[in-house]
Amino acid sequence: MHTASSIARITALAVGIAGALAFSNADAAAFQLKENSAKGLGRAFAGSTSAWGDASVVATNPASMRLLDGRQFQADLSAISFSADFEKFDARYNGTGGPGTGAPVSGGNGGDAGMIAPVPAAYFHVPFGENDNMHFGLSLTAPFGFKTDYDKDWVGRYHGVTTDLKAVDLGAAFSYDVNPYVSFGASVFVQHLTIELTNAVDFGAVVNGAAQQKAAAAVLAAGGTPAQAANAARQASGAAAQQGFYPGSADGYASLEGDNNAVGYVLGGTFSPSEDTNIALSYRSKVEHKITGGKGKFDVPPAVQVALGMPGSGLFVPTSGKATLTLPASLTASVTHRINDRWTVMGDVTRTAWKPSFDKVTVDFASNQPDNVLEFGYNDTTFGSIGTEYKLSDTITLRGGVAYDETPTSYAHRDVKVPDVTRKWLSFGLGWTPSEKTEFNFGYTHLFTNEPAINIVSATGSTLKGKYDVGGDILAASVNYKF
C-alpha cells in the first residue's frame, strides 16, 4: 500500500498529537494560572509574594511564610469565566493533500469555545523552632490549565475540537528566618499533568493526496519527467474523487489522552528593610513531563480503512505515544509597603520563560504513524501589576489593582486550541475579619482584550482565517482559619 513517506506530511499533523501535548482555560498568559488566592486576585496579584497575611505564599514563595500569623489553614476557590467566539471566518481547501478546489470548508463558527472553570487551592502553615523562626507548609494548587471545546462539525474542526490540559501541584515548603528582616525558603512539589485532545481528520483529503503522491512517485520511478508526474497526480486525484475521496468528503476524528507525574521546586528570599516594607524574590523551576503512555484513538470511516489498507498499513490505528513536555520556569519580584495604619501599596513583576519550553515538541508514535515535530514559537512573557489595600475598619479591608498580562503567542503561531491575546486586568476585592481566628476574602477581576487573529493551515490543506472575540471574568472567595 502507501509508503510512510507518501502520507507522512498529512497523517502526523492531522492527528494533532503534539498540539495536545502542548496545550489545553486560563487567565494568565496562555494556559498559565495565577488564580491561587482570593486576596491576591482583589489587587491583581500585586504583592503576591510580599504582602502580609496571605497563605498562598506557601506555594509561591516559602520565604514569606514569616509574614503569616501563626498556625493557619486557608482554602480558596476561583471561578474563571472564559469566552472565545470565532468570527468573520474564511475557511477553504488550498490544495495541500488534495485538489486545489478553493471550495469553502463546511460548518459554523463553533459556538463559544470557552467555559466556566473552577480552580481550587488550599494551604497549611505552622511555625516552629526557637522563637518560631522556622516554618513548615503544605499546598495544593493548579498552576496550569486550559480548555476549549468547539462544536464537533465547526469550520475549524481539522485544527481542533476539544483541548483540555490540567496540572495540579502538591507541595511541601520550609523556611528559615535569619532574623526578623531576612528569611529564605524552598518548596518541593509533585505535579500531576493530564491532557485530552480531539480534532477532526479530513480523510477525504488524506486518501486523495496519497493517491496523487503514489501516482507521481510511480511515474518518477519509471523515469518519467516532473511534468508527467504532475499529470499522473491530477489523474489520480480525479479518479479518487470519483470514488468519493476529496477534501471534506470523509471526516473522521482523532483523540489523545495522556498523563504524567513530575517534580519541581520553588526557591525564595524575603527582605524587610523596615517594619513597613517587604521585598520578595522567588523562582519557580520548569517541570519536565516525559509522557510515555499516551493513548491515541481514531474514528476512521470504513471506506477509508479499505483505501488505506488498514490495519495492515499501521496508520490511524490505536497506538501509544511518547513526548516530552516542559512547563515553563518563572521569576517573580514583589514589593509591599505599608504607608500607614490604613493604606498599603504593592507591586509585582513576573517573567515566564516560555520560549525554551515551547519552541517545539516531538511526538514519537509506537505505530507506523510518522514522528512529528511541531514548532510552537512561544515567546517569553512579562506580567506586571500594582495594587493597594485600604483598611476601612478593624474588620473590613478594601482592595484594588491593575495588571498587564503579556501573551506568548503571536499572529504567526496562534491557533484555535489557545486563541490567546495580551490582556489588561482591573481587579477589586473585599476582606472581612469577623474574629481573630477567621478571615473571609473575595476578589473579582475583569479582563480587557483585543481581538486575536489567526491564519493557519491544517496538515490536510484547509486554511482558516479569522479573528476571535475573547473575554474573561474571574471571581474568587477564600476562608482563612487560625488555630
C-alpha positions, -999 to +999 in steps of 0.1 A: +000+000+000+011+036+006+045+042+020+050+062+051+068+089+032+038+094+009+015+102+038+039+115+065+032+151+058-005+145+061-011+120+088+011+130+117+000+166+116-037+157+111-037+137+142-027+168+162-010+148+189+017+174+195-009+201+199-025+180+226+008+176+244+014+213+244-019+228+251-051+226+269-090+278+301-065+301+317-064+337+327-027+343+329-006+341+297-015+312+275-025+284+299-007+296+330-030+301+360-023+328+387-057+322+404-044+308+437-057+334+461-089+355+465-070+381+485-043+383+457-070+385+430-086+415+446-054+435+440-045+420+406-018+398+424+003+428+432+023+419+463+016+383+456+047+371+475+055+400+497+022+411+514+012+402+549-013+375+558-019+355+526-011+318+530-007+313+492+030+322+498+034+286+509+033+277+472+047+309+456+075+320+479+080+299+511+104+326+525+074+348+531+058+324+555+072+346+583+046+372+572+019+348+583+004+350+618+008+316+635-008+283+626-034+285+599-054+268+572-066+286+540-089+274+513-095+293+481-119+288+452-118+308+419-143+306+391-129+316+357-155+326+331-136+325+297-153+331+263-138+325+229-161+332+198-146+327+164-160+352+138-155+366+104-141+333+091-128+323+057-121+286+055-111+269+023-092+240+008-059+253-006-048+221-023-022+207+001-030+170+003-059+173-022-070+191-053-068+229-052-105+234-055-107+266-033-140+253-021-151+266+013-150+242+043-185+234+056-195+242+092-204+270+116-182+292+139-181+265+166-201+283+193-185+297+224-154+275+229-149+288+264-164+277+297-167+284+334-140+266+352-134+262+390-098+265+403-093+253+439-063+259+462-055+250+498-027+259+522-015+249+557+012+267+577+028+261+611+057+279+627+082+260+649+116+263+664+132+288+687+110+320+687+091+304+658+119+312+634+112+282+612+081+274+591+065+244+575+038+245+550+017+223+526-001+235+495-024+222+468-027+244+437-034+243+400-007+264+383-016+255+347-049+247+329-069+254+298-099+241+280-115+250+247-145+230+233-160+237+199-190+222+181-178+189+166-187+199+130-174+235+131-155+251+103-121+248+121-126+212+132-094+200+114-074+223+136-090+214+169-123+204+186-116+198+223-084+207+241-081+201+278-050+204+300-048+204+338-017+205+361-021+200+399+007+206+424+010+191+458+039+208+476+058+209+509+076+240+520+102+250+546+117+284+555+142+298+580+141+333+594+177+346+597+163+375+617+130+394+617+141+411+585+156+383+564+143+349+555+149+322+530+127+293+519+122+264+495+095+240+485+093+208+465+061+198+447+048+169+427+029+179+397+002+157+381-005+165+344-035+153+324-041+160+287-070+153+263-074+164+227-098+157+199-098+170+163-114+161+130-092+144+103-100+151+067-096+115+054-111+125+021-080+147+015-057+121+031-068+094+006-068+118-023-034+132-015-019+097-010-033+087-044-016+117-060+017+111-044+016+073-052+009+080-089+036+107-091+061+085-074+054+056-098+060+079-129+092+093-115+105+058-106+099+047-142+120+076-155+092+100-162+095+138-161+082+160-134+055+173-158+044+137-165+044+130-127+022+161-121-002+150-148-004+115-133-011+130-099-040+151-114-055+120-130-052+100-097-068+129-079-098+128-103-101+091-100-101+092-062-127+120-063-149+098-085-146+072-058-158+097-032-124+108-018-119+146-020-114+172+007-143+172+031-159+140+018-149+116+046-143+131+080-131+111+109-118+120+144-086+116+164-083+117+201-054+115+225-052+111+263-020+113+284-009+119+320+024+121+339+038+130+373+069+151+377+088+171+404+096+208+406+108+233+432+104+269+443+132+290+459+127+323+476+140+351+497+122+378+516+138+410+528+123+437+550+144+470+551+119+482+576+089+470+595+067+486+569+083+473+537+088+438+523+108+429+491+105+393+479+122+374+451+111+339+441+120+314+414+097+285+402+115+258+383+105+244+350+088+210+352+097+184+326+070+158+319+081+127+300+048+112+288+054+076+278+019+061+280-002+084+258-032+068+241-042+077+206-076+066+191-090+072+157-125+071+142-119+062+106-148+057+080-149+021+067-143+031+031-111+050+042-099+019+061-101-001+029-084+026+008-055+030+033-051-008+038-059-007+074-049-021+098-020-036+079-006-002+070-002+006+107-016+041+100-045+056+120-047+026+143-050+027+181-015+035+194+006+046+223+029+075+220+056+094+239+067+130+241+085+154+264+065+184+276+082+211+297+061+236+316+079+269+320+100+284+348+092+318+362+109+345+383+089+370+404+099+402+422+073+415+446+072+446+468+047+457+495+049+489+515+026+499+544+021+537+541+002+540+574-023+520+595-049+522+567-031+523+534-008+497+518+006+496+483+022+468+464+036+457+430+046+426+412+067+417+381+069+381+368+089+369+339+079+335+325+104+315+303+080+301+277+105+303+248+128+274+257+099+253+269+076+258+239+100+261+210+090+227+197+076+193+208+084+160+192+059+131+193+071+096+188+043+071+179+045+034+186+027+026+154+038+034+118+024+069+123+054+091+114+070+111+142+060+147+143+080+178+152+058+208+158+071+243+160+053+265+186+073+296+186+062+308+221+079+339+234+089+348+270+063+369+287+061+396+314+032+401+339+032+433+359+007+446+384+002+474+410-024+473+438-035+488+470-053+479+502-074+502+524-084+492+559-119+507+562-123+494+597-110+468+621-130+442+603-133+454+566-105+458+541-109+471+505-086+462+477-080+471+441-054+467+414-045+467+377-022+445+357-007+440+322-005+403+312+015+396+280+007+367+258+035+343+245+016+337+212+018+357+180-001+360+148+024+337+131+018+309+157-016+314+172-041+286+167-076+275+177-065+255+207-053+285+226-066+317+209-046+338+234-040+375+234-024+401+257-048+413+283-053+441+309-067+434+343-090+455+365-094+440+400-114+447+431-115+428+465-130+428+499-118+413+532-139+406+563-124+395+596-153+387+620-129+373+647-093+370+655-093+334+641-114+337+610-110+358+578-130+358+546-118+373+513-135+380+480-119+391+447-131+400+412-112+407+380-124+417+346-100+411+316-098+437+288-086+422+255-082+429+218-095+405+191-067+380+183-065+370+146-054+336+132-043+324+098-034+288+099-032+258+075-041+222+086-020+192+075-047+182+050-047+216+033-076+236+049-069+273+055-086+290+084-086+328+086-105+350+111-105+365+145-118+358+179-140+378+203-124+367+236-132+378+272-128+368+308-141+374+343-128+359+375-145+356+409-128+341+439-135+335+476-114+322+505-115+314+542-085+315+565-087+299+599-060+303+626-058+277+653 
